[in-house]
Amino acid sequence: DVNAGQYNPSDGKGFQPLVLSSAGVVLADGLTTENNGKTLAELVAGEPVLQTNLFQRWWDAGSDPDKGWAKYVGTANDQSGQRVVYMQVATLANSSQVLVTSSFANVPLPEEQGFCSTGSN
């Protein structure tokens, strides 16, 4: 449950969902509720790379149907590193807009990947 900071289904391992208001404030963080109410700028303030206008760049990418992907430096599970994020602006029933994102570490998976096969699709 994203709202409870308990997101870790087996098919989404490594992904970090994040929902931001149109003002850049965290409404829900899949890893922890401690980030709720913080701005995106506050979340990346301690990173070794200065990331100016990050929220505006994410909002612009999430508003463009031909874009939506970006790289940034962020922390997950107490480890800082380059991450990849997909984002999309969504309009809620009350006409307000939010930025829905899912990010993951930009590194190869540590375990060996096997081939997938199926008899039918």
C-alpha positions in Angstrom: 0.0 0.0 0.0 1.7 3.2 -1.2 -0.1 5.4 1.3 1.2 3.3 4.2 4.8 3.3 2.9 4.6 -0.5 2.4 5.1 -0.9 -1.3 7.2 -4.0 -2.3 5.2 -6.5 -4.3 7.3 -9.3 -5.8 6.7 -8.1 -9.3 7.7 -4.5 -8.6 10.8 -5.1 -6.5 13.2 -2.2 -6.7 10.6 0.2 -8.0 9.8 3.3 -5.8 6.5 4.9 -6.5 6.1 8.5 -5.5 3.1 10.8 -5.9 3.7 14.6 -5.8 1.2 17.5 -5.7 1.3 20.2 -8.4 3.4 22.2 -5.9 6.0 19.5 -5.7 5.0 18.2 -2.3 5.1 14.4 -1.6 1.6 13.1 -1.1 2.7 9.4 -1.0 6.0 7.6 -1.0 6.2 3.9 -1.5 9.2 3.4 0.8 8.3 5.5 3.8 5.6 7.8 5.1 8.4 10.0 6.6 8.7 11.8 3.2 5.0 12.8 3.0 4.8 16.6 3.2 8.3 17.2 2.0 9.2 18.8 -1.3 11.1 17.0 -4.1 13.9 19.6 -3.5 14.1 18.5 0.1 14.3 14.8 -0.8 17.4 15.4 -3.1 19.0 18.2 -1.0 21.6 15.9 0.5 22.7 14.3 -2.8 26.2 14.9 -4.1 24.9 16.5 -7.3 23.1 19.8 -7.5 19.7 19.2 -9.2 18.1 22.6 -9.8 14.5 22.9 -11.0 14.1 19.1 -10.7 10.4 19.2 -10.0 9.7 21.5 -12.9 11.7 19.3 -15.2 9.8 16.3 -14.0 6.4 18.0 -14.3 7.2 19.1 -17.9 8.3 15.5 -18.8 5.2 14.0 -17.2 3.0 16.4 -19.0 4.4 15.5 -22.4 2.9 12.3 -23.8 6.1 11.7 -25.9 8.4 11.9 -22.9 8.2 10.9 -19.3 11.6 9.4 -18.6 14.5 11.1 -16.7 17.6 10.3 -14.7 18.5 11.9 -11.4 20.6 11.2 -8.3 18.5 10.0 -5.4 18.5 7.8 -2.3 16.6 4.6 -1.8 17.2 2.1 1.0 19.9 4.4 2.4 22.0 4.2 -0.8 22.6 7.2 -3.0 23.0 6.7 -6.7 21.8 7.4 -10.2 18.2 6.5 -10.7 15.8 6.3 -13.6 12.3 7.6 -13.2 9.1 7.4 -15.3 6.5 10.1 -14.6 3.1 11.1 -15.8 0.8 13.9 -14.8 -2.6 12.6 -13.8 -5.9 14.6 -13.3 -7.9 13.5 -10.3 -11.7 13.5 -10.1 -11.7 16.9 -8.4 -9.7 18.3 -11.4 -6.5 18.8 -9.4 -3.3 17.3 -10.9 -0.6 15.2 -9.4 2.7 13.8 -10.7 2.8 10.0 -10.4 6.3 8.6 -10.7 8.1 5.3 -10.4 11.9 5.1 -10.1 14.5 2.5 -9.9 18.3 2.2 -9.6 20.1 2.7 -12.9 22.3 -0.4 -12.4 22.1 -4.0 -13.7 20.2 -6.5 -11.6 22.6 -8.4 -9.4 21.1 -11.9 -10.1 21.5 -13.7 -13.4 18.5 -13.3 -15.6 17.2 -16.4 -17.3 15.1 -16.7 -20.5 11.4 -16.5 -20.4 9.4 -19.1 -22.5 5.8 -19.8 -22.8 3.6 -22.1 -24.9 1.1 -19.4 -25.7 0.6 -15.7 -25.2 
